[in-house]
Amino acid sequence: MLQSRKQTIWMIGDSTMSVKAPDKFPETGWGVAFATKFKTHTEVQNRAKNGRSTKSCINEGIWKEIYEGIQPGDYVFIQFGHNDQKIHKPNTGTTIDEYKANLSFFVEKARSKKAKPVLLTPIARRAFEDGKLIDTHGAYPNAVRDVADSLNVPLIDLTRKTSNLLTEMGEEESMSLFLHLPDGHTNYPKGVIDNTHLNERGAEVIAHLVVQDIRRQGMSLVKYLK
């Protein structure tokens, strides 16, 4: 008797989600922590890559590889925005209309293979002014919400969730989630102050938010969670 195929979750997105090279540690994408939340009969295929947008994922063939691997019943978690908003970079940035079209393309292609797409808004940057968190993503999170609404796709609103979290933690405490290191680290000898990318703790916290919403929405993935 053939062993049944594992429940597969494909992840496509940018550096806030991706698996990092060893020389980038302790920078950690939340997808790495997310992969540890499931039982053994589950496989997480994290294909998120640093610096990628919906446009570059399509143009570089990243989406094509995922599409060819998708099987009926798989989940496809889609989180972009950090790089799509960089419209000064012609190979990366997308207009809002292009962004919506690309997200819709991912959703429709996933569904054509009887997979289950899930859209996620981008995580908030740790950007405070006068002690108050400010928005840095402009219209891009709303574009994801619009696509999710129009195509009836499950939405995990990480922009809202992480904005609420960072506001609650405050400017100082929220630093503990991001890549902030003093001089002398093996991988960052000159230190680093990065308010976009997560450290191990930050990845764990964001993954927990995602798992919470999977449970809240009653996705069929719930039965595969530890």
C-alpha positions in Angstrom: 0.0 0.0 0.0 1.4 3.4 -1.0 2.0 5.8 1.8 -0.2 8.9 1.5 1.5 12.1 0.5 2.4 14.6 3.2 0.2 17.7 3.6 2.3 20.3 1.8 2.4 24.0 2.4 4.2 26.1 -0.2 5.4 29.5 0.9 6.2 32.3 -1.6 7.3 35.7 -0.6 10.1 38.0 0.4 13.0 38.1 2.9 10.7 38.5 5.9 9.5 35.0 5.3 12.5 33.3 3.7 15.2 30.8 4.9 18.5 32.6 5.3 22.1 31.7 4.5 24.2 30.8 7.5 26.2 34.0 7.2 23.1 36.0 7.7 22.2 34.5 11.1 20.6 35.6 13.4 18.4 37.1 10.7 15.5 34.7 10.5 12.4 34.6 8.2 9.1 33.8 10.1 8.6 31.0 7.6 11.4 29.1 9.3 9.7 29.2 12.7 6.3 28.5 11.1 7.7 25.2 9.6 8.3 23.9 13.2 4.7 24.2 14.2 3.4 21.2 12.3 3.4 17.4 12.9 5.7 15.1 11.0 3.1 14.3 8.3 3.4 17.9 7.0 6.0 19.4 4.6 6.7 23.1 4.4 8.3 24.2 1.1 9.6 27.7 1.9 10.4 29.2 -1.5 10.4 32.8 -0.3 13.5 34.7 -1.4 15.2 37.9 -0.3 14.4 41.0 -2.3 11.7 39.4 -4.3 8.4 40.9 -5.4 5.4 39.3 -7.1 6.9 40.5 -10.4 10.4 39.1 -9.9 9.0 35.8 -8.6 7.1 35.4 -11.8 9.9 36.7 -14.1 12.7 34.6 -12.4 10.7 31.3 -12.6 10.2 30.9 -8.9 6.5 30.7 -9.3 6.8 28.3 -12.2 8.8 25.8 -10.0 6.1 26.1 -7.3 3.3 25.7 -9.7 4.8 22.6 -11.2 5.1 21.1 -7.7 1.6 21.9 -6.5 -0.7 18.9 -5.9 -4.4 18.9 -5.1 -5.0 19.8 -1.4 -1.8 21.6 -1.0 -1.8 25.1 0.6 0.0 28.1 -0.9 0.9 30.9 1.5 1.5 34.2 -0.4 3.1 37.2 1.3 4.5 40.1 -0.7 4.6 43.9 -0.5 8.0 45.0 1.0 9.6 44.9 -2.5 6.6 45.5 -4.7 6.4 49.0 -3.3 9.9 49.8 -4.6 8.6 51.2 -7.8 12.0 52.9 -8.5 13.3 49.4 -9.2 11.8 48.5 -12.6 12.5 44.7 -12.3 11.0 44.5 -8.9 8.5 47.2 -8.1 4.8 47.0 -9.2 2.0 49.5 -9.4 -1.0 48.7 -7.2 -2.8 47.4 -10.3 0.1 45.1 -11.2 0.4 43.9 -7.7 -3.3 43.0 -7.6 -3.0 41.3 -11.0 0.0 39.2 -9.9 -1.6 38.2 -6.6 -4.8 37.2 -8.5 -2.6 35.2 -10.9 -1.1 33.2 -8.0 -4.5 32.5 -6.5 -6.1 31.4 -9.8 -3.2 29.2 -10.8 -3.1 27.6 -7.4 -6.8 26.9 -7.6 -6.5 25.5 -11.1 -4.4 22.7 -9.5 -7.0 22.3 -6.7 -4.7 23.9 -4.1 -5.7 26.3 -1.3 -4.2 29.7 -1.6 -3.9 32.0 1.5 -3.0 35.7 1.1 -1.0 37.5 3.8 -0.4 41.3 4.1 3.3 42.2 4.7 4.6 42.4 8.2 5.0 46.0 9.6 8.4 47.6 9.7 9.6 48.9 13.1 9.2 52.5 12.1 8.4 54.9 15.0 8.1 58.7 14.9 7.6 60.6 18.2 6.9 57.3 19.9 4.2 56.3 17.5 4.4 53.5 14.9 4.0 54.8 11.4 2.8 52.9 8.3 5.4 52.3 5.6 3.5 50.1 3.2 1.1 52.6 1.7 -1.7 51.1 -0.4 -0.1 47.7 -0.7 -1.8 46.0 2.3 -5.2 47.2 1.2 -4.5 45.8 -2.3 -4.0 42.3 -0.7 -7.3 42.8 1.3 -9.1 43.7 -1.9 -7.9 40.7 -3.8 -8.7 38.4 -0.9 -12.2 39.9 -0.7 -12.9 39.8 -4.5 -11.6 36.3 -5.0 -12.9 34.9 -1.6 -9.4 33.9 -0.5 -8.5 33.4 3.2 -6.6 36.4 4.4 -4.1 36.6 7.3 -3.7 40.3 7.9 -0.1 40.4 9.2 0.2 44.2 8.6 -2.6 44.8 11.1 -1.5 42.1 13.5 2.2 43.1 13.6 1.3 46.8 13.7 -0.9 46.2 16.8 1.9 44.1 18.3 4.6 46.7 17.8 2.4 49.4 19.1 1.6 47.4 22.2 5.3 46.6 22.8 6.4 50.1 22.1 9.5 51.6 20.5 12.1 50.1 22.8 10.7 46.7 23.6 9.9 46.0 19.9 13.6 46.2 19.1 13.9 42.7 20.5 12.1 41.2 17.5 14.4 42.7 14.8 18.0 42.4 13.7 19.8 44.7 16.0 23.3 43.7 16.9 26.3 45.6 18.5 29.8 45.5 17.0 31.6 42.2 17.1 29.1 39.6 15.9 30.7 37.0 13.7 28.4 37.7 10.8 28.0 41.4 11.5 31.4 42.6 12.8 30.3 46.3 12.5 26.9 45.6 14.1 23.6 46.1 12.4 20.4 48.1 12.9 17.6 46.6 10.7 14.0 47.4 11.4 12.6 45.3 8.6 14.2 41.8 9.1 13.5 39.6 12.1 15.8 37.8 14.5 15.0 34.3 15.8 12.6 35.6 18.5 10.8 37.9 16.0 10.4 35.0 13.6 8.9 32.9 16.4 6.5 35.6 17.5 5.2 36.2 13.9 4.9 32.5 13.2 2.7 32.3 16.4 0.5 35.1 15.1 0.0 33.1 11.8 -0.8 29.9 13.6 -3.3 31.8 15.8 -5.1 33.0 12.7 -5.1 29.5 11.1 -6.9 28.3 14.3 -9.3 31.3 14.4 -10.3 30.8 10.8 -10.7 27.0 11.2 -8.5 26.2 8.2 -8.2 22.4 7.6 -4.5 22.9 8.4 -5.5 23.0 12.1 -5.4 19.2 12.3 -1.8 19.2 11.3 -0.6 21.7 13.9 1.3 20.4 16.9 
